Amino acid sequence: MPKLHRLGPRVRGPKLEAYQVIIRPLITEKGTHQSTHRRAYTFEVNLWATKDEIKAAAESLFNVKVDKVRTQVRMGKKKKFRFLPGKLSNWKKAIITLSADSGVIEFY
């Protein structure tokens, strides 16, 4: 199979502002444990956002220094809506690890 060559950079939708990249924090038991022990915070982010955009958005919105970003695309669950089969939308999860000299992120 021949390899495809792209002419330019990959386009992932429109340019996003910082407040459009990070949608909401994910407050779970595992996420709370990671934030207290590993300085890692979990967020739901825009599907079009890249790791660099997520890092820049977290640094500008929360005034912290980000060490690394890990992302996952989560598949939507299959549900029934009024006895008809349906599916929830896919969503993207980002785990943001802060550097050692950075402050903490306060959600509450």
C-alpha atoms as an extended CHARMM CRD file, in Angstrom:
* protein
*
       108  EXT
         1         1  MET       CA              0.0000000000        0.0000000000        0.0000000000  PROA      1               0.0000000000
         2         2  PRO       CA              1.5480000000        3.3580000000       -0.9660000000  PROA      2               0.0000000000
         3         3  LYS       CA              2.1780000000        5.9310000000        1.7220000000  PROA      3               0.0000000000
         4         4  LEU       CA              0.1220000000        9.1220000000        1.4620000000  PROA      4               0.0000000000
         5         5  HSD       CA              1.9310000000       12.4470000000        1.5950000000  PROA      5               0.0000000000
         6         6  ARG       CA              0.1980000000       15.4620000000        3.0950000000  PROA      6               0.0000000000
         7         7  LEU       CA              0.6890000000       18.8480000000        1.5290000000  PROA      7               0.0000000000
         8         8  GLY       CA              0.3540000000       20.8730000000        4.7250000000  PROA      8               0.0000000000
         9         9  PRO       CA             -0.2770000000       20.5630000000        8.4460000000  PROA      9               0.0000000000
        10        10  ARG       CA             -3.2520000000       18.5470000000        9.6080000000  PROA      10              0.0000000000
        11        11  VAL       CA             -6.3380000000       20.6970000000       10.1620000000  PROA      11              0.0000000000
        12        12  ARG       CA             -8.5170000000       19.9170000000       13.1910000000  PROA      12              0.0000000000
        13        13  GLY       CA            -11.3640000000       22.3880000000       12.9030000000  PROA      13              0.0000000000
        14        14  PRO       CA            -11.3970000000       26.0900000000       13.7470000000  PROA      14              0.0000000000
        15        15  LYS       CA             -8.8610000000       27.8980000000       15.9330000000  PROA      15              0.0000000000
        16        16  LEU       CA             -9.9760000000       27.5840000000       19.5510000000  PROA      16              0.0000000000
        17        17  GLU       CA             -9.7350000000       30.1390000000       22.3630000000  PROA      17              0.0000000000
        18        18  ALA       CA             -8.4840000000       29.0350000000       25.7950000000  PROA      18              0.0000000000
        19        19  TYR       CA            -11.9720000000       28.9590000000       27.3060000000  PROA      19              0.0000000000
        20        20  GLN       CA            -13.1900000000       26.7750000000       24.3920000000  PROA      20              0.0000000000
        21        21  VAL       CA            -10.4060000000       24.1870000000       24.8160000000  PROA      21              0.0000000000
        22        22  ILE       CA            -11.0600000000       23.1460000000       28.4360000000  PROA      22              0.0000000000
        23        23  ILE       CA            -14.7440000000       22.3110000000       28.9010000000  PROA      23              0.0000000000
        24        24  ARG       CA            -14.9280000000       21.1540000000       32.5330000000  PROA      24              0.0000000000
        25        25  PRO       CA            -12.9050000000       19.3940000000       35.2320000000  PROA      25              0.0000000000
        26        26  LEU       CA            -13.6500000000       15.7260000000       35.8790000000  PROA      26              0.0000000000
        27        27  ILE       CA            -14.1210000000       15.3270000000       39.6330000000  PROA      27              0.0000000000
        28        28  THR       CA            -13.8040000000       11.6110000000       40.3880000000  PROA      28              0.0000000000
        29        29  GLU       CA            -12.2430000000        9.5860000000       43.1630000000  PROA      29              0.0000000000
        30        30  LYS       CA             -9.3080000000        8.6080000000       40.9460000000  PROA      30              0.0000000000
        31        31  GLY       CA             -8.8500000000       12.1810000000       39.7160000000  PROA      31              0.0000000000
        32        32  THR       CA             -8.8230000000       13.5460000000       43.2690000000  PROA      32              0.0000000000
        33        33  HSD       CA             -6.1880000000       10.9850000000       44.2510000000  PROA      33              0.0000000000
        34        34  GLN       CA             -4.0290000000       11.9410000000       41.2580000000  PROA      34              0.0000000000
        35        35  SER       CA             -4.3050000000       15.6460000000       42.0320000000  PROA      35              0.0000000000
        36        36  THR       CA             -3.1830000000       15.2020000000       45.6400000000  PROA      36              0.0000000000
        37        37  HSD       CA             -0.4260000000       12.6260000000       45.0750000000  PROA      37              0.0000000000
        38        38  ARG       CA              0.8320000000       13.1600000000       41.5040000000  PROA      38              0.0000000000
        39        39  ARG       CA             -0.0920000000       16.8230000000       40.7700000000  PROA      39              0.0000000000
        40        40  ALA       CA             -2.2000000000       15.5910000000       37.8150000000  PROA      40              0.0000000000
        41        41  TYR       CA             -5.6090000000       17.0830000000       37.0230000000  PROA      41              0.0000000000
        42        42  THR       CA             -8.2510000000       15.5980000000       34.7220000000  PROA      42              0.0000000000
        43        43  PHE       CA            -10.3850000000       17.6720000000       32.3400000000  PROA      43              0.0000000000
        44        44  GLU       CA            -12.9040000000       17.1360000000       29.5760000000  PROA      44              0.0000000000
        45        45  VAL       CA            -11.5540000000       19.0300000000       26.5640000000  PROA      45              0.0000000000
        46        46  ASN       CA            -12.6660000000       19.8650000000       23.0350000000  PROA      46              0.0000000000
        47        47  LEU       CA            -12.2860000000       17.0110000000       20.5390000000  PROA      47              0.0000000000
        48        48  TRP       CA            -10.3740000000       19.2740000000       18.1350000000  PROA      48              0.0000000000
        49        49  ALA       CA             -7.8540000000       20.4560000000       20.7600000000  PROA      49              0.0000000000
        50        50  THR       CA             -4.2380000000       19.3170000000       20.4650000000  PROA      50              0.0000000000
        51        51  LYS       CA             -1.8560000000       18.7020000000       23.3670000000  PROA      51              0.0000000000
        52        52  ASP       CA             -0.0960000000       22.0260000000       22.7510000000  PROA      52              0.0000000000
        53        53  GLU       CA             -3.4150000000       23.9120000000       22.7720000000  PROA      53              0.0000000000
        54        54  ILE       CA             -4.4890000000       22.1610000000       25.9850000000  PROA      54              0.0000000000
        55        55  LYS       CA             -1.1790000000       23.0410000000       27.6640000000  PROA      55              0.0000000000
        56        56  ALA       CA             -1.4210000000       26.7000000000       26.6160000000  PROA      56              0.0000000000
        57        57  ALA       CA             -5.0580000000       26.9310000000       27.7390000000  PROA      57              0.0000000000
        58        58  ALA       CA             -4.3330000000       25.4480000000       31.1880000000  PROA      58              0.0000000000
        59        59  GLU       CA             -1.3690000000       27.7700000000       31.7100000000  PROA      59              0.0000000000
        60        60  SER       CA             -3.3670000000       30.8650000000       30.7580000000  PROA      60              0.0000000000
        61        61  LEU       CA             -6.6320000000       29.9980000000       32.5570000000  PROA      61              0.0000000000
        62        62  PHE       CA             -5.1910000000       28.6790000000       35.8410000000  PROA      62              0.0000000000
        63        63  ASN       CA             -1.8140000000       30.5340000000       36.0000000000  PROA      63              0.0000000000
        64        64  VAL       CA              0.1990000000       27.3280000000       36.4650000000  PROA      64              0.0000000000
        65        65  LYS       CA              3.2000000000       25.6900000000       34.7730000000  PROA      65              0.0000000000
        66        66  VAL       CA              2.2670000000       22.4810000000       32.9230000000  PROA      66              0.0000000000
        67        67  ASP       CA              4.8250000000       19.6790000000       32.7140000000  PROA      67              0.0000000000
        68        68  LYS       CA              3.0070000000       17.2780000000       30.3560000000  PROA      68              0.0000000000
        69        69  VAL       CA             -0.4030000000       16.5050000000       28.8760000000  PROA      69              0.0000000000
        70        70  ARG       CA             -1.8530000000       13.0500000000       28.1800000000  PROA      70              0.0000000000
        71        71  THR       CA             -5.0530000000       12.6610000000       26.1700000000  PROA      71              0.0000000000
        72        72  GLN       CA             -7.6280000000        9.9690000000       25.5070000000  PROA      72              0.0000000000
        73        73  VAL       CA            -10.5890000000        9.9150000000       23.1310000000  PROA      73              0.0000000000
        74        74  ARG       CA            -13.4120000000        8.1900000000       24.9850000000  PROA      74              0.0000000000
        75        75  MET       CA            -16.0790000000        6.4030000000       22.9800000000  PROA      75              0.0000000000
        76        76  GLY       CA            -19.7030000000        7.3570000000       23.6500000000  PROA      76              0.0000000000
        77        77  LYS       CA            -21.8970000000        4.8370000000       25.4480000000  PROA      77              0.0000000000
        78        78  LYS       CA            -24.7740000000        3.0410000000       23.7650000000  PROA      78              0.0000000000
        79        79  LYS       CA            -28.0680000000        4.1270000000       25.3440000000  PROA      79              0.0000000000
        80        80  LYS       CA            -31.7660000000        3.7800000000       24.6500000000  PROA      80              0.0000000000
        81        81  PHE       CA            -33.7860000000        6.9340000000       24.0520000000  PROA      81              0.0000000000
        82        82  ARG       CA            -37.5490000000        6.3060000000       24.2760000000  PROA      82              0.0000000000
        83        83  PHE       CA            -37.1380000000        2.6170000000       23.4480000000  PROA      83              0.0000000000
        84        84  LEU       CA            -34.9710000000        3.3820000000       20.4030000000  PROA      84              0.0000000000
        85        85  PRO       CA            -31.2580000000        2.5140000000       20.3180000000  PROA      85              0.0000000000
        86        86  GLY       CA            -28.9240000000        5.4950000000       20.3570000000  PROA      86              0.0000000000
        87        87  LYS       CA            -25.3760000000        6.5310000000       21.1990000000  PROA      87              0.0000000000
        88        88  LEU       CA            -23.8630000000        9.3410000000       23.2550000000  PROA      88              0.0000000000
        89        89  SER       CA            -21.2000000000       11.5190000000       21.6330000000  PROA      89              0.0000000000
        90        90  ASN       CA            -17.5010000000       10.7100000000       21.8210000000  PROA      90              0.0000000000
        91        91  TRP       CA            -15.4860000000       12.9970000000       24.1080000000  PROA      91              0.0000000000
        92        92  LYS       CA            -11.8600000000       13.7830000000       24.8540000000  PROA      92              0.0000000000
        93        93  LYS       CA            -10.2000000000       13.5230000000       28.2540000000  PROA      93              0.0000000000
        94        94  ALA       CA             -6.9250000000       15.2570000000       29.1520000000  PROA      94              0.0000000000
        95        95  ILE       CA             -4.7230000000       14.5410000000       32.1710000000  PROA      95              0.0000000000
        96        96  ILE       CA             -2.5910000000       17.6010000000       32.8770000000  PROA      96              0.0000000000
        97        97  THR       CA              0.5020000000       17.1340000000       35.0610000000  PROA      97              0.0000000000
        98        98  LEU       CA              1.8650000000       20.2670000000       36.7370000000  PROA      98              0.0000000000
        99        99  SER       CA              5.5410000000       20.9660000000       37.2700000000  PROA      99              0.0000000000
       100       100  ALA       CA              7.0380000000       20.8140000000       40.7650000000  PROA      100             0.0000000000
       101       101  ASP       CA              7.4280000000       24.6020000000       41.1190000000  PROA      101             0.0000000000
       102       102  SER       CA              3.8310000000       25.3280000000       40.0750000000  PROA      102             0.0000000000
       103       103  GLY       CA              0.8910000000       26.0790000000       42.3590000000  PROA      103             0.0000000000
       104       104  VAL       CA             -2.2380000000       23.9440000000       42.6910000000  PROA      104             0.0000000000
       105       105  ILE       CA             -5.4820000000       24.3480000000       40.7360000000  PROA      105             0.0000000000
       106       106  GLU       CA             -8.5030000000       25.2260000000       42.9010000000  PROA      106             0.0000000000
       107       107  PHE       CA            -11.8850000000       24.1140000000       41.5150000000  PROA      107             0.0000000000
       108       108  TYR       CA            -14.1440000000       25.0400000000       44.3930000000  PROA      108             0.0000000000
